[in-house]
Amino acid sequence: MFGINGPEFILLLIIGVLVIGPQRLPEYTQKLANLVKEVRRMASGAREQIKEEVGIDIDDVDWKKYDPRQYDPRRIIKEALLDDDTKPVSANAPAAVAAVSGAAAVAGTPVRPERVVERLPAGEAAPFDTEAT
């Protein structure tokens, strides 16, 4: 609290008792008790006001949904890589997709689409975008 450790706090309390004196000490302890009660009353009033205005109780909020650590890209990628890719094909999928997916699932290899490479005719220059940098 305020960078004060235990022994320093006790020393400050002893100095405070000596400065205030035994005559005024009960008066100041009563003021401190009233201050603590007032702060507690204000905190519960703020809680009730939030509940009244927002319509939810703070204790009922699922704070795990609002944890920013759940959006860590490393965790998302790790979960995506470890996720099981053998998902069933839907019933309304085209027959060719279902057949290819089924054959790959039986073979145990992932389905990869064939790459189509278009070659330019001999002597033709490659397309060039003059606006590209």
ChimeraX attribute file (.defattr): number of C-alpha atoms within 10 A of each C-alpha:
attribute: neighborCount
match mode: 1-to-1
recipient: residues
	/A:1	6
	/A:2	4
	/A:3	6
	/A:4	10
	/A:5	9
	/A:6	9
	/A:7	9
	/A:8	11
	/A:9	13
	/A:10	12
	/A:11	11
	/A:12	13
	/A:13	12
	/A:14	12
	/A:15	12
	/A:16	12
	/A:17	13
	/A:18	11
	/A:19	11
	/A:20	12
	/A:21	11
	/A:22	10
	/A:23	8
	/A:24	11
	/A:25	15
	/A:26	11
	/A:27	10
	/A:28	12
	/A:29	11
	/A:30	11
	/A:31	12
	/A:32	12
	/A:33	10
	/A:34	12
	/A:35	12
	/A:36	12
	/A:37	12
	/A:38	12
	/A:39	11
	/A:40	12
	/A:41	12
	/A:42	12
	/A:43	12
	/A:44	12
	/A:45	12
	/A:46	12
	/A:47	13
	/A:48	16
	/A:49	12
	/A:50	14
	/A:51	13
	/A:52	11
	/A:53	8
	/A:54	10
	/A:55	10
	/A:56	12
	/A:57	12
	/A:58	13
	/A:59	7
	/A:60	7
	/A:61	10
	/A:62	9
	/A:63	9
	/A:64	9
	/A:65	9
	/A:66	10
	/A:67	9
	/A:68	8
	/A:69	10
	/A:70	11
	/A:71	10
	/A:72	9
	/A:73	10
	/A:74	9
	/A:75	12
	/A:76	12
	/A:77	11
	/A:78	10
	/A:79	11
	/A:80	11
	/A:81	10
	/A:82	9
	/A:83	9
	/A:84	8
	/A:85	9
	/A:86	11
	/A:87	8
	/A:88	10
	/A:89	13
	/A:90	8
	/A:91	8
	/A:92	7
	/A:93	10
	/A:94	10
	/A:95	10
	/A:96	9
	/A:97	11
	/A:98	16
	/A:99	13
	/A:100	13
	/A:101	20
	/A:102	15
	/A:103	14
	/A:104	15
	/A:105	15
	/A:106	9
	/A:107	10
	/A:108	10
	/A:109	10
	/A:110	12
	/A:111	13
	/A:112	9
	/A:113	6
	/A:114	6
	/A:115	6
	/A:116	6
	/A:117	6
	/A:118	6
	/A:119	7
	/A:120	10
	/A:121	8
	/A:122	6
	/A:123	6
	/A:124	7
	/A:125	8
	/A:126	9
	/A:127	7
	/A:128	7
	/A:129	7
	/A:130	6
	/A:131	5
	/A:132	5
	/A:133	4
